[in-house]
Amino acid sequence: DGLEGTNKRWNNSIIPFVVSRDCHLVEHLATLVVFNLNCYFPLDRVYAADETMHTMPTTIWNMKRRFDRESATYTLMGNSSKWKELAQKEGCRYQALSHLKDVRRFLSELQRK
């Protein structure tokens, strides 16, 4: 995958993203999300990489309500205290990821569940 062999640290311009527990895509989206570190995440694994999300909690709420409640368990990933607060407010799990290898490991664990 696009993360193979990559071990760069996050920087302040990286956009956190939201992943659902069951990895199912709800709407038809573009094939790939491109982050500014040239890493590519297939969208059957990753939801919502949008620079407006950190200022728009309703974006997450709108995504959550499209899912069946039983499967709508989300994880907010990033290193921002604001995202941690938002995760608690929105009832999401929060996971701080400092290396892209952490993202790769997290996504592979998610797919095995």
Chimera marker file (.cmm) of the C-alpha trace (Angstrom):
<marker_set name="trace">
<marker id="1" x="0.000" y="0.000" z="0.000" r="1" g="1" b="0" radius="0.5"/>
<marker id="2" x="1.003" y="3.660" z="-0.132" r="1" g="1" b="0" radius="0.5"/>
<marker id="3" x="2.243" y="3.528" z="3.456" r="1" g="1" b="0" radius="0.5"/>
<marker id="4" x="4.829" y="0.829" z="2.859" r="1" g="1" b="0" radius="0.5"/>
<marker id="5" x="8.271" y="1.809" z="4.051" r="1" g="1" b="0" radius="0.5"/>
<marker id="6" x="7.078" y="5.202" z="5.236" r="1" g="1" b="0" radius="0.5"/>
<marker id="7" x="7.961" y="6.448" z="8.682" r="1" g="1" b="0" radius="0.5"/>
<marker id="8" x="7.604" y="10.219" z="8.572" r="1" g="1" b="0" radius="0.5"/>
<marker id="9" x="6.310" y="12.111" z="11.562" r="1" g="1" b="0" radius="0.5"/>
<marker id="10" x="3.041" y="13.987" z="11.399" r="1" g="1" b="0" radius="0.5"/>
<marker id="11" x="3.354" y="17.742" z="11.027" r="1" g="1" b="0" radius="0.5"/>
<marker id="12" x="0.898" y="20.511" z="11.854" r="1" g="1" b="0" radius="0.5"/>
<marker id="13" x="-0.572" y="20.516" z="8.364" r="1" g="1" b="0" radius="0.5"/>
<marker id="14" x="-1.634" y="16.880" z="8.496" r="1" g="1" b="0" radius="0.5"/>
<marker id="15" x="-5.380" y="16.472" z="8.586" r="1" g="1" b="0" radius="0.5"/>
<marker id="16" x="-6.740" y="13.970" z="11.108" r="1" g="1" b="0" radius="0.5"/>
<marker id="17" x="-9.317" y="11.565" z="9.787" r="1" g="1" b="0" radius="0.5"/>
<marker id="18" x="-12.130" y="9.361" z="10.946" r="1" g="1" b="0" radius="0.5"/>
<marker id="19" x="-12.338" y="5.605" z="10.510" r="1" g="1" b="0" radius="0.5"/>
<marker id="20" x="-15.401" y="3.487" z="11.128" r="1" g="1" b="0" radius="0.5"/>
<marker id="21" x="-15.140" y="0.242" z="13.067" r="1" g="1" b="0" radius="0.5"/>
<marker id="22" x="-16.444" y="-1.919" z="10.232" r="1" g="1" b="0" radius="0.5"/>
<marker id="23" x="-14.645" y="-0.170" z="7.364" r="1" g="1" b="0" radius="0.5"/>
<marker id="24" x="-17.708" y="-0.067" z="5.113" r="1" g="1" b="0" radius="0.5"/>
<marker id="25" x="-18.117" y="2.883" z="2.809" r="1" g="1" b="0" radius="0.5"/>
<marker id="26" x="-21.498" y="4.540" z="2.990" r="1" g="1" b="0" radius="0.5"/>
<marker id="27" x="-21.423" y="6.829" z="-0.001" r="1" g="1" b="0" radius="0.5"/>
<marker id="28" x="-19.620" y="6.562" z="-3.290" r="1" g="1" b="0" radius="0.5"/>
<marker id="29" x="-16.486" y="8.657" z="-2.864" r="1" g="1" b="0" radius="0.5"/>
<marker id="30" x="-13.347" y="9.162" z="-4.899" r="1" g="1" b="0" radius="0.5"/>
<marker id="31" x="-10.983" y="6.226" z="-4.995" r="1" g="1" b="0" radius="0.5"/>
<marker id="32" x="-8.194" y="7.735" z="-2.936" r="1" g="1" b="0" radius="0.5"/>
<marker id="33" x="-7.628" y="10.404" z="-0.350" r="1" g="1" b="0" radius="0.5"/>
<marker id="34" x="-4.311" y="12.146" z="-0.802" r="1" g="1" b="0" radius="0.5"/>
<marker id="35" x="-2.555" y="13.646" z="2.200" r="1" g="1" b="0" radius="0.5"/>
<marker id="36" x="0.273" y="16.129" z="1.850" r="1" g="1" b="0" radius="0.5"/>
<marker id="37" x="2.874" y="13.478" z="2.695" r="1" g="1" b="0" radius="0.5"/>
<marker id="38" x="1.992" y="11.678" z="-0.543" r="1" g="1" b="0" radius="0.5"/>
<marker id="39" x="0.423" y="8.789" z="1.317" r="1" g="1" b="0" radius="0.5"/>
<marker id="40" x="-2.644" y="7.226" z="-0.198" r="1" g="1" b="0" radius="0.5"/>
<marker id="41" x="-5.419" y="5.677" z="1.846" r="1" g="1" b="0" radius="0.5"/>
<marker id="42" x="-8.025" y="3.574" z="0.026" r="1" g="1" b="0" radius="0.5"/>
<marker id="43" x="-11.414" y="4.963" z="0.941" r="1" g="1" b="0" radius="0.5"/>
<marker id="44" x="-12.816" y="1.600" z="1.874" r="1" g="1" b="0" radius="0.5"/>
<marker id="45" x="-10.655" y="2.026" z="4.961" r="1" g="1" b="0" radius="0.5"/>
<marker id="46" x="-10.722" y="5.737" z="5.605" r="1" g="1" b="0" radius="0.5"/>
<marker id="47" x="-13.504" y="8.245" z="6.008" r="1" g="1" b="0" radius="0.5"/>
<marker id="48" x="-13.308" y="11.993" z="5.684" r="1" g="1" b="0" radius="0.5"/>
<marker id="49" x="-10.075" y="13.812" z="5.090" r="1" g="1" b="0" radius="0.5"/>
<marker id="50" x="-11.402" y="17.334" z="4.926" r="1" g="1" b="0" radius="0.5"/>
<marker id="51" x="-9.582" y="20.464" z="6.008" r="1" g="1" b="0" radius="0.5"/>
<marker id="52" x="-12.852" y="21.874" z="7.349" r="1" g="1" b="0" radius="0.5"/>
<marker id="53" x="-13.445" y="19.015" z="9.771" r="1" g="1" b="0" radius="0.5"/>
<marker id="54" x="-11.428" y="20.479" z="12.623" r="1" g="1" b="0" radius="0.5"/>
<marker id="55" x="-13.699" y="23.509" z="12.642" r="1" g="1" b="0" radius="0.5"/>
<marker id="56" x="-16.920" y="21.659" z="11.825" r="1" g="1" b="0" radius="0.5"/>
<marker id="57" x="-17.920" y="19.036" z="14.391" r="1" g="1" b="0" radius="0.5"/>
<marker id="58" x="-21.223" y="18.716" z="12.534" r="1" g="1" b="0" radius="0.5"/>
<marker id="59" x="-19.330" y="17.009" z="9.717" r="1" g="1" b="0" radius="0.5"/>
<marker id="60" x="-18.641" y="14.098" z="12.034" r="1" g="1" b="0" radius="0.5"/>
<marker id="61" x="-22.174" y="14.164" z="13.389" r="1" g="1" b="0" radius="0.5"/>
<marker id="62" x="-23.584" y="14.064" z="9.861" r="1" g="1" b="0" radius="0.5"/>
<marker id="63" x="-21.420" y="11.085" z="9.016" r="1" g="1" b="0" radius="0.5"/>
<marker id="64" x="-22.369" y="9.285" z="12.220" r="1" g="1" b="0" radius="0.5"/>
<marker id="65" x="-26.075" y="9.585" z="11.611" r="1" g="1" b="0" radius="0.5"/>
<marker id="66" x="-25.758" y="7.931" z="8.177" r="1" g="1" b="0" radius="0.5"/>
<marker id="67" x="-24.734" y="4.701" z="9.876" r="1" g="1" b="0" radius="0.5"/>
<marker id="68" x="-26.704" y="2.124" z="11.731" r="1" g="1" b="0" radius="0.5"/>
<marker id="69" x="-26.131" y="2.943" z="15.379" r="1" g="1" b="0" radius="0.5"/>
<marker id="70" x="-24.596" y="-0.443" z="16.117" r="1" g="1" b="0" radius="0.5"/>
<marker id="71" x="-21.838" y="0.024" z="13.554" r="1" g="1" b="0" radius="0.5"/>
<marker id="72" x="-21.262" y="3.733" z="14.069" r="1" g="1" b="0" radius="0.5"/>
<marker id="73" x="-18.154" y="3.491" z="16.210" r="1" g="1" b="0" radius="0.5"/>
<marker id="74" x="-15.568" y="5.957" z="15.070" r="1" g="1" b="0" radius="0.5"/>
<marker id="75" x="-11.977" y="6.637" z="15.911" r="1" g="1" b="0" radius="0.5"/>
<marker id="76" x="-10.549" y="10.118" z="15.596" r="1" g="1" b="0" radius="0.5"/>
<marker id="77" x="-6.867" y="10.038" z="14.788" r="1" g="1" b="0" radius="0.5"/>
<marker id="78" x="-4.335" y="12.831" z="15.127" r="1" g="1" b="0" radius="0.5"/>
<marker id="79" x="-2.204" y="14.575" z="17.696" r="1" g="1" b="0" radius="0.5"/>
<marker id="80" x="-4.344" y="17.596" z="18.440" r="1" g="1" b="0" radius="0.5"/>
<marker id="81" x="-5.844" y="18.245" z="21.863" r="1" g="1" b="0" radius="0.5"/>
<marker id="82" x="-8.792" y="19.840" z="20.057" r="1" g="1" b="0" radius="0.5"/>
<marker id="83" x="-9.457" y="16.562" z="18.279" r="1" g="1" b="0" radius="0.5"/>
<marker id="84" x="-9.252" y="14.714" z="21.576" r="1" g="1" b="0" radius="0.5"/>
<marker id="85" x="-11.846" y="17.059" z="23.067" r="1" g="1" b="0" radius="0.5"/>
<marker id="86" x="-14.012" y="16.680" z="19.980" r="1" g="1" b="0" radius="0.5"/>
<marker id="87" x="-13.799" y="12.900" z="20.160" r="1" g="1" b="0" radius="0.5"/>
<marker id="88" x="-15.027" y="12.935" z="23.754" r="1" g="1" b="0" radius="0.5"/>
<marker id="89" x="-17.813" y="15.354" z="22.892" r="1" g="1" b="0" radius="0.5"/>
<marker id="90" x="-18.929" y="13.279" z="19.891" r="1" g="1" b="0" radius="0.5"/>
<marker id="91" x="-18.653" y="9.946" z="21.665" r="1" g="1" b="0" radius="0.5"/>
<marker id="92" x="-15.803" y="8.766" z="19.456" r="1" g="1" b="0" radius="0.5"/>
<marker id="93" x="-12.677" y="6.912" z="20.411" r="1" g="1" b="0" radius="0.5"/>
<marker id="94" x="-9.483" y="8.912" z="20.044" r="1" g="1" b="0" radius="0.5"/>
<marker id="95" x="-6.082" y="7.588" z="19.058" r="1" g="1" b="0" radius="0.5"/>
<marker id="96" x="-2.971" y="9.734" z="18.846" r="1" g="1" b="0" radius="0.5"/>
<marker id="97" x="-0.703" y="8.659" z="15.998" r="1" g="1" b="0" radius="0.5"/>
<marker id="98" x="2.764" y="10.113" z="15.711" r="1" g="1" b="0" radius="0.5"/>
<marker id="99" x="4.110" y="7.990" z="12.851" r="1" g="1" b="0" radius="0.5"/>
<marker id="100" x="2.556" y="6.827" z="9.625" r="1" g="1" b="0" radius="0.5"/>
<marker id="101" x="3.563" y="3.276" z="10.536" r="1" g="1" b="0" radius="0.5"/>
<marker id="102" x="1.124" y="3.637" z="13.444" r="1" g="1" b="0" radius="0.5"/>
<marker id="103" x="-1.623" y="4.390" z="10.926" r="1" g="1" b="0" radius="0.5"/>
<marker id="104" x="-0.717" y="1.340" z="8.854" r="1" g="1" b="0" radius="0.5"/>
<marker id="105" x="-0.786" y="-0.882" z="11.952" r="1" g="1" b="0" radius="0.5"/>
<marker id="106" x="-4.077" y="0.612" z="13.129" r="1" g="1" b="0" radius="0.5"/>
<marker id="107" x="-5.770" y="0.097" z="9.763" r="1" g="1" b="0" radius="0.5"/>
<marker id="108" x="-4.547" y="-3.486" z="9.477" r="1" g="1" b="0" radius="0.5"/>
<marker id="109" x="-5.855" y="-4.239" z="12.970" r="1" g="1" b="0" radius="0.5"/>
<marker id="110" x="-9.153" y="-2.621" z="12.052" r="1" g="1" b="0" radius="0.5"/>
<marker id="111" x="-9.541" y="-4.850" z="9.011" r="1" g="1" b="0" radius="0.5"/>
<marker id="112" x="-8.956" y="-8.008" z="11.050" r="1" g="1" b="0" radius="0.5"/>
<marker id="113" x="-11.804" y="-7.226" z="13.451" r="1" g="1" b="0" radius="0.5"/>
<link id1="1" id2="2" r="1" g="1" b="0" radius="0.2"/>
<link id1="2" id2="3" r="1" g="1" b="0" radius="0.2"/>
<link id1="3" id2="4" r="1" g="1" b="0" radius="0.2"/>
<link id1="4" id2="5" r="1" g="1" b="0" radius="0.2"/>
<link id1="5" id2="6" r="1" g="1" b="0" radius="0.2"/>
<link id1="6" id2="7" r="1" g="1" b="0" radius="0.2"/>
<link id1="7" id2="8" r="1" g="1" b="0" radius="0.2"/>
<link id1="8" id2="9" r="1" g="1" b="0" radius="0.2"/>
<link id1="9" id2="10" r="1" g="1" b="0" radius="0.2"/>
<link id1="10" id2="11" r="1" g="1" b="0" radius="0.2"/>
<link id1="11" id2="12" r="1" g="1" b="0" radius="0.2"/>
<link id1="12" id2="13" r="1" g="1" b="0" radius="0.2"/>
<link id1="13" id2="14" r="1" g="1" b="0" radius="0.2"/>
<link id1="14" id2="15" r="1" g="1" b="0" radius="0.2"/>
<link id1="15" id2="16" r="1" g="1" b="0" radius="0.2"/>
<link id1="16" id2="17" r="1" g="1" b="0" radius="0.2"/>
<link id1="17" id2="18" r="1" g="1" b="0" radius="0.2"/>
<link id1="18" id2="19" r="1" g="1" b="0" radius="0.2"/>
<link id1="19" id2="20" r="1" g="1" b="0" radius="0.2"/>
<link id1="20" id2="21" r="1" g="1" b="0" radius="0.2"/>
<link id1="21" id2="22" r="1" g="1" b="0" radius="0.2"/>
<link id1="22" id2="23" r="1" g="1" b="0" radius="0.2"/>
<link id1="23" id2="24" r="1" g="1" b="0" radius="0.2"/>
<link id1="24" id2="25" r="1" g="1" b="0" radius="0.2"/>
<link id1="25" id2="26" r="1" g="1" b="0" radius="0.2"/>
<link id1="26" id2="27" r="1" g="1" b="0" radius="0.2"/>
<link id1="27" id2="28" r="1" g="1" b="0" radius="0.2"/>
<link id1="28" id2="29" r="1" g="1" b="0" radius="0.2"/>
<link id1="29" id2="30" r="1" g="1" b="0" radius="0.2"/>
<link id1="30" id2="31" r="1" g="1" b="0" radius="0.2"/>
<link id1="31" id2="32" r="1" g="1" b="0" radius="0.2"/>
<link id1="32" id2="33" r="1" g="1" b="0" radius="0.2"/>
<link id1="33" id2="34" r="1" g="1" b="0" radius="0.2"/>
<link id1="34" id2="35" r="1" g="1" b="0" radius="0.2"/>
<link id1="35" id2="36" r="1" g="1" b="0" radius="0.2"/>
<link id1="36" id2="37" r="1" g="1" b="0" radius="0.2"/>
<link id1="37" id2="38" r="1" g="1" b="0" radius="0.2"/>
<link id1="38" id2="39" r="1" g="1" b="0" radius="0.2"/>
<link id1="39" id2="40" r="1" g="1" b="0" radius="0.2"/>
<link id1="40" id2="41" r="1" g="1" b="0" radius="0.2"/>
<link id1="41" id2="42" r="1" g="1" b="0" radius="0.2"/>
<link id1="42" id2="43" r="1" g="1" b="0" radius="0.2"/>
<link id1="43" id2="44" r="1" g="1" b="0" radius="0.2"/>
<link id1="44" id2="45" r="1" g="1" b="0" radius="0.2"/>
<link id1="45" id2="46" r="1" g="1" b="0" radius="0.2"/>
<link id1="46" id2="47" r="1" g="1" b="0" radius="0.2"/>
<link id1="47" id2="48" r="1" g="1" b="0" radius="0.2"/>
<link id1="48" id2="49" r="1" g="1" b="0" radius="0.2"/>
<link id1="49" id2="50" r="1" g="1" b="0" radius="0.2"/>
<link id1="50" id2="51" r="1" g="1" b="0" radius="0.2"/>
<link id1="51" id2="52" r="1" g="1" b="0" radius="0.2"/>
<link id1="52" id2="53" r="1" g="1" b="0" radius="0.2"/>
<link id1="53" id2="54" r="1" g="1" b="0" radius="0.2"/>
<link id1="54" id2="55" r="1" g="1" b="0" radius="0.2"/>
<link id1="55" id2="56" r="1" g="1" b="0" radius="0.2"/>
<link id1="56" id2="57" r="1" g="1" b="0" radius="0.2"/>
<link id1="57" id2="58" r="1" g="1" b="0" radius="0.2"/>
<link id1="58" id2="59" r="1" g="1" b="0" radius="0.2"/>
<link id1="59" id2="60" r="1" g="1" b="0" radius="0.2"/>
<link id1="60" id2="61" r="1" g="1" b="0" radius="0.2"/>
<link id1="61" id2="62" r="1" g="1" b="0" radius="0.2"/>
<link id1="62" id2="63" r="1" g="1" b="0" radius="0.2"/>
<link id1="63" id2="64" r="1" g="1" b="0" radius="0.2"/>
<link id1="64" id2="65" r="1" g="1" b="0" radius="0.2"/>
<link id1="65" id2="66" r="1" g="1" b="0" radius="0.2"/>
<link id1="66" id2="67" r="1" g="1" b="0" radius="0.2"/>
<link id1="67" id2="68" r="1" g="1" b="0" radius="0.2"/>
<link id1="68" id2="69" r="1" g="1" b="0" radius="0.2"/>
<link id1="69" id2="70" r="1" g="1" b="0" radius="0.2"/>
<link id1="70" id2="71" r="1" g="1" b="0" radius="0.2"/>
<link id1="71" id2="72" r="1" g="1" b="0" radius="0.2"/>
<link id1="72" id2="73" r="1" g="1" b="0" radius="0.2"/>
<link id1="73" id2="74" r="1" g="1" b="0" radius="0.2"/>
<link id1="74" id2="75" r="1" g="1" b="0" radius="0.2"/>
<link id1="75" id2="76" r="1" g="1" b="0" radius="0.2"/>
<link id1="76" id2="77" r="1" g="1" b="0" radius="0.2"/>
<link id1="77" id2="78" r="1" g="1" b="0" radius="0.2"/>
<link id1="78" id2="79" r="1" g="1" b="0" radius="0.2"/>
<link id1="79" id2="80" r="1" g="1" b="0" radius="0.2"/>
<link id1="80" id2="81" r="1" g="1" b="0" radius="0.2"/>
<link id1="81" id2="82" r="1" g="1" b="0" radius="0.2"/>
<link id1="82" id2="83" r="1" g="1" b="0" radius="0.2"/>
<link id1="83" id2="84" r="1" g="1" b="0" radius="0.2"/>
<link id1="84" id2="85" r="1" g="1" b="0" radius="0.2"/>
<link id1="85" id2="86" r="1" g="1" b="0" radius="0.2"/>
<link id1="86" id2="87" r="1" g="1" b="0" radius="0.2"/>
<link id1="87" id2="88" r="1" g="1" b="0" radius="0.2"/>
<link id1="88" id2="89" r="1" g="1" b="0" radius="0.2"/>
<link id1="89" id2="90" r="1" g="1" b="0" radius="0.2"/>
<link id1="90" id2="91" r="1" g="1" b="0" radius="0.2"/>
<link id1="91" id2="92" r="1" g="1" b="0" radius="0.2"/>
<link id1="92" id2="93" r="1" g="1" b="0" radius="0.2"/>
<link id1="93" id2="94" r="1" g="1" b="0" radius="0.2"/>
<link id1="94" id2="95" r="1" g="1" b="0" radius="0.2"/>
<link id1="95" id2="96" r="1" g="1" b="0" radius="0.2"/>
<link id1="96" id2="97" r="1" g="1" b="0" radius="0.2"/>
<link id1="97" id2="98" r="1" g="1" b="0" radius="0.2"/>
<link id1="98" id2="99" r="1" g="1" b="0" radius="0.2"/>
<link id1="99" id2="100" r="1" g="1" b="0" radius="0.2"/>
<link id1="100" id2="101" r="1" g="1" b="0" radius="0.2"/>
<link id1="101" id2="102" r="1" g="1" b="0" radius="0.2"/>
<link id1="102" id2="103" r="1" g="1" b="0" radius="0.2"/>
<link id1="103" id2="104" r="1" g="1" b="0" radius="0.2"/>
<link id1="104" id2="105" r="1" g="1" b="0" radius="0.2"/>
<link id1="105" id2="106" r="1" g="1" b="0" radius="0.2"/>
<link id1="106" id2="107" r="1" g="1" b="0" radius="0.2"/>
<link id1="107" id2="108" r="1" g="1" b="0" radius="0.2"/>
<link id1="108" id2="109" r="1" g="1" b="0" radius="0.2"/>
<link id1="109" id2="110" r="1" g="1" b="0" radius="0.2"/>
<link id1="110" id2="111" r="1" g="1" b="0" radius="0.2"/>
<link id1="111" id2="112" r="1" g="1" b="0" radius="0.2"/>
<link id1="112" id2="113" r="1" g="1" b="0" radius="0.2"/>
</marker_set>
